[in-house]
Amino acid sequence: MTETLLAKIWDQLGAAATSRSPFNFLQLATAGLDGAPQLRTIVLRRCDATKGALSFVTDMRSPKIQEIRNDPRVALVGFDPAASVQLRLSGEAEISDDEAERLEMWQSLRERTLILFSAPHAPGSILDDNGQPLQAGEPLNEEPYKRFALVTVRLNRLEWLDLSSEHHIRCTFDRDGATWRGAWLAP
Ligand SMILES: Cc1cc2nc3c(=O)[nH]c(=O)nc-3n(C[C@H](O)[C@H](O)[C@H](O)COP(=O)(O)O)c2cc1C
C-alpha cells in the first residue's frame, strides 16, 4: 500500500517540475554558514524519479551556494492547500559541473528566467536608494551562463502528511539502496 503512495508522490513531483502545480514552489532549507537555518522558496525544475533526485536553478553568487558547499545536507517542504497535504523531503545537494546537463537546463529556461543571470549585483548585495551597491562587488566580467547554477538534490527521505480527512495519514520513505522503504507514522 505504501508503494501506491510512493508512486503518487513521484507523479506529483514530476508534474510539479513541468507545470504550475502545488509542489512547483518548494521551500528549501540549508544550514547557514553560522549554523543557523536558512529558508527560501525555489522553483522545482526537474524531477528524476529513477534517481530519486530533484533539481532547481540559482545564481552561482547566491549565499545558498556557499552554504551547500559547506554542508550539502538540505531539506525541502511543499504544501498543497487544496488537498491539505504537506510533503517534506531531505537529501544531499550537489552543484552540477556536468556541462551537457547544465546546458540542457539553461536552454530549457524561459527568457524571463535567463535574464535574472544578467543581474549586475550578487543576490543579497546591500544597495543604496539608487540601486547601487554600497560596497563594490566583483566586476561583472563573466557571461550570464557562468553565473547559472544547476543544483540537484539526491533525496534520502520523503514524508507525506495528508490532513484532508478525519483520519490523518503520515507516511515516510527512506532510501534503501536502489529502493525506498515505506513506513506509516502516527500523524
Ligand atoms: C515564487 C518564488 C520563486 C523563487 N524561485 C527561486 C529559484 O528557483 N531559485 C532561486 O535561487 N531563488 C528563487 N527565489 C528567490 C529565493 O527565495 C531567495 O530569495 C533568493 O534565491 C536568495 O536566497 P539566498 O540568499 O538564500 O541564496 C524565488 C522566490 C520566490 C518568491
The ligand as an SDF file (V2000), in Angstrom:
LIG
                    3D

 31 33  0  0  0  0  0  0  0  0999 V2000
    7.9440   32.3450   -6.0180 C   0  0  0  0  0  0  0  0  0  0  0  0
    9.4370   32.3940   -5.8290 C   0  0  0  0  0  0  0  0  0  0  0  0
   10.2510   31.5430   -6.5530 C   0  0  0  0  0  0  0  0  0  0  0  0
   11.6380   31.5980   -6.4140 C   0  0  0  0  0  0  0  0  0  0  0  0
   12.4120   30.7300   -7.1170 N   0  0  0  0  0  0  0  0  0  0  0  0
   13.7620   30.7660   -6.9520 C   0  0  0  0  0  0  0  0  0  0  0  0
   14.5860   29.8160   -7.6180 C   0  0  0  0  0  0  0  0  0  0  0  0
   14.1280   28.9310   -8.3540 O   0  0  0  0  0  0  0  0  0  0  0  0
   15.9230   29.8990   -7.4160 N   0  0  0  0  0  0  0  0  0  0  0  0
   16.4770   30.8470   -6.5950 C   0  0  0  0  0  0  0  0  0  0  0  0
   17.7020   30.8730   -6.4540 O   0  0  0  0  0  0  0  0  0  0  0  0
   15.7230   31.7400   -5.9440 N   0  0  0  0  0  0  0  0  0  0  0  0
   14.3780   31.7200   -6.0950 C   0  0  0  0  0  0  0  0  0  0  0  0
   13.5920   32.6130   -5.4250 N   0  0  0  0  0  0  0  0  0  0  0  0
   14.2420   33.6150   -4.5460 C   0  0  0  0  0  0  0  0  0  0  0  0
   14.6870   32.9080   -3.2560 C   0  0  0  0  0  0  0  0  0  0  0  0
   13.5460   32.6150   -2.4750 O   0  0  0  0  0  0  0  0  0  0  0  0
   15.7060   33.7470   -2.4500 C   0  0  0  0  0  0  0  0  0  0  0  0
   15.1400   34.9670   -2.0620 O   0  0  0  0  0  0  0  0  0  0  0  0
   16.9830   34.0020   -3.2390 C   0  0  0  0  0  0  0  0  0  0  0  0
   17.3400   32.8740   -4.0170 O   0  0  0  0  0  0  0  0  0  0  0  0
   18.1420   34.3410   -2.3050 C   0  0  0  0  0  0  0  0  0  0  0  0
   18.3440   33.2450   -1.4470 O   0  0  0  0  0  0  0  0  0  0  0  0
   19.7210   33.0220   -0.6450 P   0  0  0  0  0  0  0  0  0  0  0  0
   20.1300   34.3900   -0.1530 O   0  0  0  0  0  0  0  0  0  0  0  0
   19.3460   32.1090    0.4540 O   0  0  0  0  0  0  0  0  0  0  0  0
   20.7300   32.4240   -1.5730 O   0  0  0  0  0  0  0  0  0  0  0  0
   12.2190   32.5470   -5.5290 C   0  0  0  0  0  0  0  0  0  0  0  0
   11.3890   33.3730   -4.7720 C   0  0  0  0  0  0  0  0  0  0  0  0
   10.0210   33.3000   -4.9250 C   0  0  0  0  0  0  0  0  0  0  0  0
    9.1590   34.2220   -4.0960 C   0  0  0  0  0  0  0  0  0  0  0  0
  1  2  1  0
  2  3  1  0
  2 30  2  0
  3  4  2  0
  4  5  1  0
  4 28  1  0
  5  6  2  0
  6  7  1  0
  6 13  1  0
  7  8  2  0
  7  9  1  0
  9 10  1  0
 10 11  2  0
 10 12  1  0
 12 13  2  0
 13 14  1  0
 14 15  1  0
 14 28  1  0
 15 16  1  0
 16 17  1  0
 16 18  1  0
 18 19  1  0
 18 20  1  0
 20 21  1  0
 20 22  1  0
 22 23  1  0
 23 24  1  0
 24 25  2  0
 24 26  1  0
 24 27  1  0
 28 29  2  0
 29 30  1  0
 30 31  1  0
M  END
$$$$
